[in-house]
Amino acid sequence: MNRERMHLQVAPAPSDVTMASRHVEAGVHRLARAPHHRIMVHASAATRSYCSEVRRYFVRRAGDIDLVPAGQEGGFEAETPFGTIEIALQPALLERVAAELGGKVQALRLDTRHLLRDQRIEHLARALESDLNAKSPSGSLFADSIGAALAVRLLGLGEPDVGRTNRLSDTQLKRVLDHIEAALHEPLSIYRLSRVAGASSSHLRTWFKVATGFTLHRYVLRRRVERARVLLQRGDLSTSEVAELTGFAHQSHLAHWMRREIGQTPRDLRRALPPK
């Protein structure tokens, strides 16, 4: 019987992607049919198990991925305990992303996959796990982007050219940049910004990076850090007030990203201020 060590989840627009970090005991396990697609990333040392669906043994190593599409079931017998990152994606998310990509992919045809090696999926899963373990300080924009990026990758497993797009017009890009500047203190989601741009969320993600060299999430973070730096150097606001005004969850979240982006913390900036 499974013993779940930790369960964390996030729900962008609404509950498109959820994640659980699980500890699975040795023994026989059944995967019941589910209404969502399941991505399971092995998070332990080499583990040997027998898959009852294909009637063969597998040795899973850290990073190996199993994909179980919605409506499919499975079963296995694990010889030793192991950890796994399990991500659930709603079929509606894949349908929406496939439509936004122009119908150039097989939107609803996902096959069960075992021992898939895909660095992009693994990286996205680890990023989502890290953010959720930290109680989602990066906000809904980050989770939205991870879920949609996973959907694009799943849809493109057999389509190397999926997602090849045009670009944002100068007017569209200006609208997005102006909106970000005016709303740095607010939660920003990919869906909100795609409405501002007048483009699909999948296209906006790709076009924005082509236009700026940054992902939307990274660009918003950099602008928030820069705004926080300016406010801190004014010296008339507390660090908690600056964090709130620039869209950070709390002071330590602000300090983390300032250190990462500009190599300085709020305390460093305050120490450098001239005495009043």
C-alpha positions in Angstrom: 0.0 0.0 0.0 1.3 3.5 -0.9 2.4 5.7 1.9 2.3 9.4 0.9 5.0 11.5 2.6 4.1 14.9 1.2 1.4 16.4 -0.9 1.6 19.9 -2.3 -0.5 21.3 -5.1 -1.1 24.5 -7.0 -4.1 25.3 -9.1 -3.7 27.7 -12.1 -6.8 28.4 -14.1 -8.3 26.3 -12.3 -6.4 23.2 -11.2 -4.7 22.6 -14.6 -1.7 21.2 -12.9 -1.2 19.5 -9.5 1.9 17.9 -8.0 2.6 15.4 -5.2 6.0 14.2 -4.0 5.4 10.6 -2.9 7.2 7.9 -1.0 6.1 4.5 -2.3 6.6 1.4 -0.3 7.8 -2.0 -1.7 4.9 -4.2 -2.8 2.1 -4.4 -5.3 0.4 -1.2 -6.4 -2.5 -0.4 -8.8 -2.9 2.8 -10.7 -6.6 3.3 -11.1 -8.1 5.1 -14.1 -8.0 8.9 -13.6 -9.5 11.8 -15.4 -6.1 13.5 -15.8 -2.8 12.7 -17.4 -0.1 11.6 -15.0 3.6 12.3 -15.3 5.8 10.4 -12.8 9.4 11.3 -12.5 11.5 8.8 -10.6 13.3 10.5 -7.7 15.4 7.7 -6.1 18.3 5.5 -6.9 17.9 2.5 -9.2 14.7 0.6 -8.4 13.5 -2.6 -9.9 9.9 -3.3 -10.5 7.6 -5.5 -12.5 5.0 -3.9 -14.7 1.8 -6.0 -14.9 0.5 -4.2 -18.0 3.4 -5.1 -20.3 4.6 -8.1 -18.3 8.2 -7.2 -18.0 10.7 -5.9 -15.4 11.9 -2.3 -15.5 14.9 -0.7 -13.6 14.0 2.9 -13.0 16.8 5.4 -12.3 16.6 9.0 -11.1 15.0 11.1 -13.8 13.2 8.2 -15.6 9.7 9.3 -16.6 6.4 7.3 -16.8 3.5 8.8 -18.7 0.0 7.5 -18.0 -2.7 9.2 -20.1 -6.1 10.1 -18.8 -8.5 7.1 -18.6 -5.6 4.6 -18.6 -4.8 2.3 -15.7 -1.7 0.5 -14.7 0.0 -1.7 -12.1 3.4 -2.7 -10.8 5.2 -4.5 -8.1 8.2 -2.6 -6.6 11.0 -4.6 -5.1 12.2 -1.7 -2.9 10.7 1.6 -1.7 11.2 4.7 -3.9 10.3 8.3 -4.2 8.5 9.9 -7.2 7.3 13.3 -8.3 3.8 12.8 -9.7 2.3 15.6 -11.8 -1.3 15.6 -12.9 -2.3 17.6 -16.0 -5.9 18.2 -16.9 -6.8 17.1 -20.5 -8.4 20.6 -21.0 -5.0 22.2 -20.6 -3.6 20.0 -23.4 -6.6 20.7 -25.6 -6.3 24.4 -25.1 -2.5 24.5 -25.8 -3.0 22.3 -28.9 -5.6 24.7 -30.2 -3.3 27.6 -29.5 -0.5 26.0 -31.4 -2.7 25.8 -34.5 -3.7 22.2 -34.5 -0.3 21.0 -35.8 -0.1 18.3 -33.1 -2.0 15.2 -32.2 -3.9 17.0 -29.4 -5.7 14.1 -27.7 -3.4 11.1 -28.6 -1.1 10.4 -25.8 0.4 7.0 -25.4 1.5 5.3 -22.2 5.3 5.6 -22.0 7.8 3.9 -19.7 11.4 4.9 -18.9 11.1 8.0 -21.0 14.2 10.2 -20.7 13.4 13.9 -21.4 15.5 16.6 -19.7 13.0 19.3 -20.4 10.2 17.4 -18.6 12.5 16.5 -15.7 13.7 20.1 -15.4 10.1 21.5 -15.4 9.0 18.9 -12.8 12.0 19.8 -10.5 11.3 23.5 -10.8 7.6 23.0 -9.9 8.6 20.8 -7.0 11.1 23.3 -5.7 8.6 26.2 -5.9 5.8 24.2 -4.2 8.1 23.0 -1.4 8.8 26.7 -0.8 5.0 27.3 -0.6 4.8 28.8 -4.1 6.5 32.1 -3.5 6.8 32.7 -7.2 3.1 33.0 -7.6 0.6 31.8 -10.2 2.5 33.0 -13.2 5.3 30.5 -12.5 2.9 27.6 -12.0 0.9 28.6 -15.1 4.0 28.6 -17.2 5.2 25.2 -15.9 1.9 23.6 -16.6 1.6 25.0 -20.1 5.3 24.2 -20.9 4.7 20.6 -19.8 1.6 20.4 -22.0 3.6 21.7 -25.0 6.3 19.2 -24.4 3.9 16.3 -24.1 2.2 17.3 -27.3 5.5 17.7 -29.0 7.1 14.4 -28.0 6.9 13.2 -31.6 6.8 16.7 -33.2 10.2 18.4 -33.1 8.8 21.6 -34.8 5.9 22.1 -32.5 5.5 25.6 -31.2 7.4 27.2 -34.1 5.7 30.7 -34.3 5.9 34.2 -35.6 6.4 37.2 -33.3 4.7 39.8 -31.3 4.0 43.1 -33.0 5.6 46.2 -31.5 2.2 47.3 -30.3 1.5 43.9 -28.6 4.9 43.9 -26.9 4.5 47.5 -25.7 1.0 46.6 -24.2 2.5 43.7 -22.3 5.5 45.6 -21.0 3.4 48.6 -20.0 0.9 46.3 -18.2 3.7 44.5 -16.3 5.2 47.9 -15.2 1.8 49.1 -13.9 1.0 45.8 -12.1 4.3 44.6 -10.6 2.6 44.7 -7.2 -0.2 42.4 -8.3 -0.3 38.6 -9.1 0.4 38.3 -12.8 -0.6 35.2 -14.7 0.1 34.0 -18.2 -3.6 34.1 -18.9 -3.9 37.7 -17.9 -0.9 38.8 -20.0 -2.1 36.8 -23.0 -5.4 38.8 -22.9 -3.4 42.0 -22.7 -1.3 40.9 -25.7 -4.3 39.7 -27.7 -2.4 36.4 -28.3 -2.7 32.8 -27.0 -0.8 32.0 -23.9 1.4 29.4 -25.7 2.3 31.9 -28.5 2.9 34.7 -26.0 5.4 32.6 -24.1 7.4 31.8 -27.2 7.1 35.3 -28.8 8.0 37.1 -25.7 11.2 35.3 -25.3 12.1 35.8 -28.9 11.4 39.6 -28.5 13.2 40.1 -25.1 15.5 37.2 -24.6 13.7 36.4 -21.3 10.9 34.2 -20.3 7.9 36.0 -19.0 8.5 34.7 -15.5 12.1 35.8 -15.5 11.4 39.2 -17.0 8.7 40.0 -14.3 11.1 38.9 -11.6 13.9 41.2 -12.9 11.5 44.1 -13.1 10.3 43.5 -9.6 13.9 43.3 -8.3 14.8 46.5 -10.1 11.7 48.3 -8.7 12.5 47.0 -5.2 16.1 48.3 -5.6 14.9 51.8 -6.4 12.4 51.9 -3.6 14.9 50.6 -1.0 17.5 53.2 -2.1 14.9 55.9 -1.4 15.1 54.8 2.2 11.6 55.8 3.2 9.9 52.4 3.2 10.4 49.3 5.3 11.6 46.1 3.6 8.2 44.5 4.1 6.5 47.4 2.5 8.9 47.2 -0.5 8.2 43.5 -0.8 4.4 44.1 -0.9 4.7 47.0 -3.4 6.8 44.9 -5.8 4.8 41.7 -5.7 7.0 39.5 -3.5 5.4 37.1 -1.0 7.5 38.3 1.9 10.9 39.8 2.9 12.9 36.6 2.5 11.4 36.0 -0.9 12.5 39.5 -1.9 16.0 39.0 -0.5 16.4 35.7 -2.3 15.7 37.1 -5.7 17.6 40.3 -5.1 20.7 38.3 -4.2 20.2 36.0 -7.2 19.5 38.8 -9.7 21.8 41.7 -8.6 24.1 40.1 -6.0 22.8 42.3 -3.2 20.1 42.0 -0.4 17.9 44.7 1.0 20.2 44.8 4.0 23.2 45.4 1.7 21.4 48.3 0.0 20.4 49.9 3.2 23.9 49.7 4.6 25.1 51.6 1.5 22.7 54.5 2.1 24.3 57.7 3.3 23.5 58.6 6.9 20.6 61.0 7.3 
